[in-house]
């Protein structure tokens, strides 16, 4: 009798990875409207599907607030559209001028001019989320939909930046390990070459 190929089974690791990917995509989509306001000099390939979903995320946020006025959120959305257009035009100009920027760069913080002693990482991971959260908390009394969106976007900013740092750290460890492996190979090659010469 021939063995039947086993059907692909359910694996919790795959489900966890899929859930993490969906969560990261949602966080990036909710954070992108705030990012184009907070930053400049985006990479030409940064604006992807998450940015497109972010375009609809802001007006869709009103579904959570059916009894509230959409005025505050609408003004924020219009401002976001203007800033999104500005960011895309700036990216195209940078490419045409030959400015060397990582094509997937998530921009340079505008707040860096006020926090000159703070690194870009700390601004993106701490100052920006805190500023957006504070703005959301202050605006909650005037426009609950806008305030709640900004507070949610602040958390999403922190999540996406933390994920980027985790990926960069993992890549740095991979490079470190690769360097050590290459050193080991060179030493073995020299040892083999030395024996052959004798």
KEKE-3310 file (N, C-alpha, C; in steps of 0.2 Angstrom, whole numbers, plus 5000, padded with zeros to 4 digits):
npx = (5004:5002:5009:4999:5000:5003:4991:4992:4994:4986:4995:5000:5010:5011:4999:5000:5010:5003:4993:5001:5006:4994:4990:5001:5000:4988:4991:5001:4993:4984:4993:4999:4993:4996:5010:5014:5011:5019:5032:5046:5054:5052:5055:5054:5047:5040:5026:5014:5002:4997:4997:4987:4976:4976:4971:4957:4955:4953:4941:4932:4933:4923:4913:4914:4909:4894:4885:4891:4898:4906:4915:4928:4936:4935:4941:4954:4956:4956:4967:4977:4976:4981:4995:4999:4999:5009:5020:5022:5025:5037:5045:5046:5053:5065:5070:5071:5081:5091:5094:5101:5092:5085:5074:5063:5061:5054:5053:5060:5059:5050:5050:5063:5070:5067:5071:5085:5096:5091:5090:5085:5079:5074:5065:5056:5051:5047:5045:5037:5025:5021:5018:5007:4998:4995:4990:4979:4972:4969:4961:4950:4940:4934:4932:4927:4928:4940:4950:4950:4955:4967:4974:4974:4981:4993:4997:4999:5009:5020:5020:5023:5036:5043:5043:5050:5063:5065:5066:5078:5087:5087:5093:5105:5111:5111:5120:5132:5133:5136:5148:5156:5156:5161:5174:5178:5178:5188:5199:5200:5202:5214:5221:5220:5226:5239:5243:5243:5253:5265)
npy = (4994:5011:5025:5038:5056:5067:5078:5095:5101:5111:5123:5131:5141:5146:5152:5162:5170:5174:5182:5191:5198:5203:5212:5221:5226:5233:5242:5250:5255:5263:5272:5279:5291:5300:5300:5306:5319:5321:5320:5322:5319:5306:5289:5283:5272:5270:5273:5262:5248:5249:5263:5267:5260:5267:5279:5277:5274:5284:5292:5281:5279:5285:5277:5271:5281:5285:5294:5306:5322:5324:5333:5338:5326:5326:5338:5335:5324:5330:5339:5329:5323:5333:5334:5321:5322:5332:5325:5314:5321:5327:5316:5312:5322:5321:5309:5313:5323:5315:5313:5303:5292:5279:5269:5264:5272:5278:5292:5308:5315:5330:5335:5334:5346:5353:5345:5343:5336:5323:5307:5301:5289:5289:5300:5295:5284:5288:5302:5307:5298:5301:5314:5314:5307:5315:5326:5320:5317:5330:5335:5327:5331:5341:5335:5320:5309:5312:5314:5301:5294:5300:5296:5282:5281:5285:5275:5265:5271:5269:5255:5251:5257:5250:5238:5239:5242:5230:5221:5227:5225:5211:5209:5215:5206:5195:5199:5200:5187:5181:5187:5182:5168:5169:5173:5161:5152:5157:5155:5141:5139:5144:5136:5123:5127:5129:5117:5110:5117:5112)
npz = (5000:4996:5004:5010:5007:5020:5026:5027:5043:5056:5063:5078:5078:5065:5064:5074:5068:5057:5063:5070:5059:5053:5064:5064:5051:5053:5063:5057:5046:5054:5060:5049:5044:5054:5053:5041:5044:5055:5050:5037:5021:5016:5010:4993:4991:5002:5004:5004:5003:5016:5019:5009:5015:5027:5022:5021:5034:5043:5040:5042:5055:5061:5062:5075:5082:5081:5086:5087:5082:5066:5063:5068:5065:5051:5047:5051:5043:5030:5032:5033:5020:5012:5018:5015:5001:4999:5005:4996:4984:4988:4990:4976:4971:4978:4972:4959:4960:4964:4978:4991:4999:5009:5001:5007:5018:5033:5035:5042:5058:5061:5073:5078:5076:5088:5098:5099:5106:5107:5100:5084:5084:5097:5097:5087:5093:5106:5109:5098:5099:5112:5111:5101:5108:5119:5113:5107:5119:5124:5114:5115:5123:5115:5102:5103:5093:5085:5095:5101:5090:5088:5100:5098:5087:5091:5100:5090:5082:5092:5092:5079:5077:5087:5082:5071:5076:5083:5072:5065:5075:5076:5063:5064:5073:5065:5055:5063:5068:5055:5052:5062:5058:5045:5048:5055:5045:5036:5045:5045:5031:5030:5038:5031:5019:5023:5027:5015:5008:5015)
capx = (5000:5006:5008:4996:5004:4999:4988:4995:4990:4986:5001:4999:5016:5009:4993:5003:5013:4998:4990:5005:5006:4988:4991:5006:4997:4983:4995:5004:4988:4982:4999:5002:4990:5000:5017:5015:5011:5025:5039:5047:5059:5050:5057:5049:5043:5037:5019:5011:4995:4995:4996:4981:4971:4975:4967:4950:4954:4951:4934:4929:4933:4917:4908:4914:4906:4889:4881:4896:4900:4912:4919:4935:4939:4935:4946:4960:4957:4958:4974:4981:4977:4986:5001:5001:5001:5015:5025:5023:5028:5044:5048:5047:5058:5071:5072:5073:5087:5097:5095:5101:5088:5082:5068:5057:5062:5048:5054:5063:5055:5050:5051:5070:5073:5066:5074:5092:5100:5088:5091:5079:5075:5070:5060:5050:5048:5045:5042:5031:5019:5018:5015:5001:4993:4993:4986:4972:4969:4967:4956:4944:4934:4931:4930:4929:4931:4947:4954:4951:4959:4974:4977:4975:4987:5000:4999:5001:5016:5024:5020:5027:5043:5046:5043:5056:5069:5066:5069:5085:5091:5088:5097:5112:5113:5113:5127:5137:5135:5139:5155:5160:5156:5166:5181:5180:5180:5195:5204:5200:5205:5222:5224:5220:5231:5245:5245:5244:5260:5270)
capy = (5000:5017:5030:5044:5061:5070:5084:5101:5102:5117:5125:5138:5146:5150:5156:5167:5174:5178:5187:5197:5202:5207:5217:5226:5230:5238:5247:5254:5259:5268:5277:5282:5297:5304:5300:5311:5325:5322:5318:5324:5315:5298:5285:5283:5266:5269:5273:5256:5247:5252:5270:5267:5259:5273:5285:5276:5272:5290:5293:5275:5279:5288:5271:5270:5287:5287:5300:5312:5326:5321:5339:5337:5321:5328:5343:5331:5320:5335:5341:5323:5322:5339:5332:5315:5324:5335:5320:5311:5326:5328:5310:5312:5327:5319:5304:5317:5327:5311:5312:5296:5290:5272:5269:5262:5276:5281:5299:5311:5319:5337:5337:5334:5353:5355:5340:5342:5331:5317:5303:5300:5283:5291:5304:5291:5279:5291:5309:5307:5294:5305:5321:5313:5304:5321:5330:5317:5318:5337:5336:5322:5335:5345:5331:5313:5304:5314:5313:5294:5292:5302:5292:5275:5282:5286:5268:5262:5273:5266:5248:5250:5259:5245:5232:5241:5241:5223:5219:5230:5221:5204:5209:5216:5200:5190:5201:5198:5179:5179:5189:5177:5162:5170:5173:5154:5149:5160:5152:5134:5139:5145:5129:5119:5129:5128:5109:5108:5119:5108)
capz = (5000:4996:5010:5008:5009:5026:5025:5031:5049:5059:5068:5081:5076:5059:5066:5078:5064:5053:5068:5071:5053:5053:5069:5062:5046:5055:5067:5052:5043:5058:5061:5043:5043:5058:5051:5036:5047:5059:5047:5031:5018:5016:5005:4987:4991:5009:5004:5001:5005:5023:5018:5006:5020:5031:5019:5023:5041:5047:5040:5044:5062:5063:5064:5082:5086:5077:5089:5088:5076:5062:5060:5070:5061:5044:5046:5052:5037:5025:5033:5031:5013:5010:5020:5011:4994:5000:5006:4990:4979:4991:4988:4969:4970:4980:4968:4953:4962:4966:4985:4993:5005:5009:4998:5012:5024:5036:5036:5047:5062:5061:5080:5079:5077:5095:5102:5096:5109:5107:5094:5079:5087:5103:5095:5084:5098:5112:5109:5094:5102:5118:5109:5098:5113:5123:5108:5107:5126:5125:5110:5117:5126:5110:5097:5105:5088:5084:5101:5102:5084:5089:5105:5095:5082:5096:5102:5084:5081:5096:5090:5073:5079:5091:5078:5066:5081:5084:5065:5065:5080:5073:5057:5067:5076:5060:5053:5068:5067:5049:5052:5065:5054:5040:5052:5057:5038:5034:5049:5042:5025:5031:5041:5025:5014:5026:5027:5008:5006:5017)
cpx = (5004:5004:5004:4999:5000:4997:4991:4991:4990:4992:5000:5004:5014:5003:4995:5006:5008:4994:4994:5006:5000:4988:4996:5004:4992:4986:4998:4999:4985:4987:5000:4999:4994:5007:5018:5014:5017:5032:5039:5052:5058:5053:5052:5045:5040:5029:5016:5004:4993:4993:4989:4975:4970:4971:4960:4949:4951:4944:4930:4929:4927:4912:4908:4910:4899:4885:4885:4896:4906:4917:4926:4939:4940:4940:4953:4962:4959:4965:4979:4982:4982:4993:5004:5003:5008:5021:5027:5027:5036:5048:5050:5053:5065:5074:5075:5080:5093:5098:5095:5098:5086:5075:5062:5058:5055:5049:5058:5059:5055:5052:5059:5073:5072:5069:5081:5096:5097:5089:5085:5075:5071:5064:5054:5047:5045:5041:5036:5025:5016:5015:5008:4996:4991:4989:4979:4968:4966:4961:4950:4938:4930:4928:4932:4931:4938:4952:4955:4956:4966:4978:4978:4981:4994:5002:5002:5008:5021:5025:5024:5034:5046:5047:5049:5062:5070:5069:5076:5089:5093:5093:5104:5115:5115:5119:5132:5139:5138:5146:5159:5161:5161:5173:5183:5182:5186:5200:5205:5203:5212:5225:5225:5226:5238:5248:5247:5251:5265:5270)
cpy = (5006:5022:5036:5050:5065:5076:5089:5102:5109:5118:5131:5143:5150:5154:5163:5172:5178:5183:5193:5201:5206:5213:5223:5230:5235:5243:5252:5258:5265:5274:5281:5289:5302:5305:5305:5318:5327:5322:5321:5318:5308:5295:5284:5277:5265:5269:5267:5255:5249:5259:5271:5265:5264:5279:5284:5275:5278:5291:5287:5275:5282:5283:5270:5275:5289:5293:5307:5316:5324:5327:5339:5332:5323:5333:5339:5327:5324:5337:5335:5322:5327:5336:5326:5317:5327:5330:5316:5315:5327:5322:5310:5317:5325:5313:5308:5321:5322:5310:5305:5295:5283:5273:5267:5266:5279:5288:5301:5315:5326:5339:5337:5341:5356:5351:5338:5337:5324:5313:5302:5294:5285:5295:5300:5287:5282:5297:5310:5304:5298:5311:5320:5311:5310:5325:5327:5317:5325:5338:5331:5326:5339:5340:5324:5308:5306:5313:5305:5291:5293:5297:5285:5276:5282:5279:5264:5264:5270:5258:5247:5252:5253:5239:5233:5240:5234:5220:5221:5226:5214:5204:5210:5210:5195:5192:5199:5191:5178:5181:5184:5170:5163:5170:5165:5151:5151:5156:5145:5134:5140:5139:5124:5120:5128:5121:5107:5111:5115:5102)
cpz = (5000:5002:5007:5011:5015:5024:5029:5037:5051:5064:5071:5080:5070:5060:5070:5073:5059:5057:5069:5065:5052:5058:5067:5056:5048:5059:5062:5048:5047:5060:5055:5042:5048:5056:5046:5038:5051:5056:5040:5028:5018:5010:4999:4988:4998:5008:5000:5003:5011:5023:5014:5011:5025:5029:5020:5030:5045:5046:5042:5052:5065:5065:5071:5086:5082:5080:5089:5081:5073:5060:5062:5066:5054:5043:5047:5046:5031:5025:5031:5024:5010:5011:5016:5004:4994:5001:5000:4984:4982:4989:4981:4968:4972:4975:4961:4954:4963:4973:4987:4999:5004:5006:5002:5019:5027:5038:5042:5051:5062:5068:5082:5080:5084:5100:5099:5099:5109:5100:5090:5082:5093:5102:5092:5089:5104:5112:5105:5097:5108:5116:5105:5103:5117:5119:5108:5114:5127:5120:5111:5119:5120:5104:5099:5099:5086:5089:5102:5096:5086:5094:5103:5091:5086:5098:5096:5082:5085:5094:5084:5073:5083:5087:5073:5070:5082:5077:5064:5069:5078:5067:5059:5070:5071:5056:5057:5068:5061:5049:5056:5061:5048:5043:5053:5050:5036:5038:5046:5036:5025:5033:5035:5020:5017:5026:5020:5005:5008:5014)
residu = (UNK:UNK:UNK:UNK:UNK:UNK:UNK:UNK:UNK:UNK:UNK:UNK:UNK:UNK:UNK:UNK:UNK:UNK:UNK:UNK:UNK:UNK:UNK:UNK:UNK:UNK:UNK:UNK:UNK:UNK:UNK:UNK:UNK:UNK:UNK:UNK:UNK:UNK:UNK:UNK:UNK:UNK:UNK:UNK:UNK:UNK:UNK:UNK:UNK:UNK:UNK:UNK:UNK:UNK:UNK:UNK:UNK:UNK:UNK:UNK:UNK:UNK:UNK:UNK:UNK:UNK:UNK:UNK:UNK:UNK:UNK:UNK:UNK:UNK:UNK:UNK:UNK:UNK:UNK:UNK:UNK:UNK:UNK:UNK:UNK:UNK:UNK:UNK:UNK:UNK:UNK:UNK:UNK:UNK:UNK:UNK:UNK:UNK:UNK:UNK:UNK:UNK:UNK:UNK:UNK:UNK:UNK:UNK:UNK:UNK:UNK:UNK:UNK:UNK:UNK:UNK:UNK:UNK:UNK:UNK:UNK:UNK:UNK:UNK:UNK:UNK:UNK:UNK:UNK:UNK:UNK:UNK:UNK:UNK:UNK:UNK:UNK:UNK:UNK:UNK:UNK:UNK:UNK:UNK:UNK:UNK:UNK:UNK:UNK:UNK:UNK:UNK:UNK:UNK:UNK:UNK:UNK:UNK:UNK:UNK:UNK:UNK:UNK:UNK:UNK:UNK:UNK:UNK:UNK:UNK:UNK:UNK:UNK:UNK:UNK:UNK:UNK:UNK:UNK:UNK:UNK:UNK:UNK:UNK:UNK:UNK:UNK:UNK:UNK:UNK:UNK:UNK:UNK:UNK:UNK:UNK:UNK:UNK)
# end
